[in-house]
């Protein structure tokens, strides 16, 4: 399967967005570049940008490998992506509002009722609740893959608590430290105002009646969480408190944090804790990560929770397959960004097809994430396929299947020079009274030759993503 | 505005950084004494262990007070919560927890110290490498302090950090003195004997004050001067008076900022006035050991009061 290389496609020559970079690269001494690769690793270790890998006791803190070759997107490509993303995000929020109120899309029969009603990500507690400013999902990561010059697909929507934005920012910071001269020669649009935009965006969705400068805090499960670095990073960059469940309690109908001078009210909580752990009184009673009673405060309209509880129903992989219908239903237009064709294994015909073609397909758990519990058919052994078929047949509605896409490649720097590797892209979207994107995102790259799995927990790395100012 | 949990993290982060450095200093003094004396090295190592407040844990693990056992226990052993490795690990865990309160330079210096020491203390230390390892520990903590003083805003974050440093340091100095208080007592000591000279030097070395002592007092060691230096001298950065000068200063800054005084202010004021007006003769007359025991107890109480008054938990 020949993949489209974004720098140097087989059919045509060097692509335009890469011209200036290529010129610069050819002037570089290979030894210097090798040195820069080592410098990059040192920078990351020193800053402590690590992530924890679940199930690996030994290396509890690891680095996500960083590749020094940027992934470059032209201004024109970016504009097109932006339109598609904005449309999709608008639809996601409209869908959530509908699902928790009138459920018109279900009545119209465009999305099966059962799929929503029997979905774990659907929170009955949210029925009839309208979040401050009417926004459900405030911070969204849309995973996009490319298969040719003009074909982009949305692989996944992340409407709960998308992570990775700190890597987008630190990757750029690192590149500017390593290659300041490159940024003089090539006009790359900046991403560093992300934290500022995030703070403004969160402030804009404060509860009604709150003062103009609301108190914002980031809620983390704690320093042992795999994304703790990012939580601390964002709180720091925004200049707001980083709180844990143990710091919070409900005081006089508001959520408040324990400070050295007593309890202080919080107006907007950017939570990086899953729904189930948010409120032990409403959800998982064993949770020590959340705040007892926060859902009552929320329903009373006295705090903004970003993202709102229950947004998972919009990024569920079973719902995903209906996104083209959802986009059309709420925006009245065809989706600008396509979906990857998806077989829902809950449907008998699809299941039959999937079982027969398992060695060609990618099969994912409906609620899975992080690349866990999935099967990449073409890369799997006969036995792995057989084992997976058995799992699939015993619980079909837990799975969806997609064709193995020829994800585009971008070169990485190896000891033997440039070598193409598959990539995806996660731009980050902020929703308040408007929709905003910083020009860029997180490019994840499968570092193993031929591999299509880009997840950091499965040996993926990252690249700086440049959107050109052209 | 500062979270109580963050104040707690800052306080303990600094206590543990200070502790790591003090452990290295103690081992350094022990090593020096063991090298310059042929007999009774085990006695010196015993008092090193007692000063480090880990005598019970040590005795549970080892029967002999040898250089190898003691250095391993105080530098590398992670079952000893006050060993250098444990201290740096705890300091970093706290730093990670309060990361948003620290400048990038401060966090990186702690993270780098942790990486360096983890590597250095991974395997038992070869006797020949010990001086270099001790130097490296002191250098790492000095770098942290440099980054901290050079870049941190002088606000409540700074105040809670400093409180941790000085409460820990005061405890450390008081314990070193208390372990050897008897060699400072005039009734038993006879001036000029080699034994006493050696013991006194050991005390001064434990707080890296053997050279500065000569600048401030005399070339010969005199017990009342040593006690004066480490207890009452406001210019000596490891003396009890010095520690309490800064503890009071930072508690007062907090009181001004927050507009409220608490039990901890009363305790620190009381201790400080004792150290300010007291003469070393009065302290000796009333009993050095009693003075030090009271001090250690009050200092511990102060730590608890700070935690309570500022809602650490």
Interface residues (C-beta under 8 A of the other chain):
Chain A: X45 X46 X47 X48 X223 X228 X232 X235 X236 X241 X242 X243 X244 X246 X247 X257 X258 X259 X260 X261 X262 X264
Chain B: X1 X2 X3 X4 X5 X7 X93 X96 X97 X99 X100 X104 X107 X108 X111 X112 X115 X156 X160 X254 X258 X260 X310 X311
